[in-house]
Amino acid sequence: NIFTQQPSYFGDLDETLPTVLQVFNNILHKCGLQCEGASAEPQKLEEKVSVTAGNMPLQELKDIVLYLCDTCTTLWAFLDVFPLACQTFQKHEFCSRLASFYELAIPELESAIKKRHYEDNSVFADLWRRISHSRKKMIEAFHILINQVCLQPILE
């Protein structure tokens, strides 16, 4: 693979991971949620959280769910084809950050999708399918990380 041919790409991956983590932080922020330890920036005093996943415009909810689905699928696909990257992910405490994100965002987004009234039921079906797919890919990515970082070293 390309990482074998160009070992300096591990450095690039290491520099890129904070951006990947920022994607999850941005989703939390857009949903009016805050992940502990997720941001070094203090929240502004005048910044009142009034938008939540439950009351945001439908198009914004769709955008967030699509963005999350895309991110989770890409993340899982990358780890699936290149599990050696897991060590770099672990250096950024990715497992705990992903678990925190999952715990905060998924129930909130699922609830927002279920409670919303839709003019077109196919929109609900599509959002539900995508949030379910996102959830599944997050869990699968987490399993790859745990397997590579924790279980494989014990077995070797």
Salt bridges, closest charged atoms under 4 A:
ASP14 OD1 - LYS91 NZ 3.69
ASP14 OD1 - HIS92 NE2 2.63
GLU47 OE2 - HIS29 NE2 3.84
GLU110 OE2 - ARG135 NE 2.74
ASP126 OD1 - ARG129 NH2 2.57
ASP126 OD2 - ARG130 NE 3.02
GLU140 OE2 - LYS136 NZ 3.84
GLU140 OE1 - LYS137 NZ 2.83
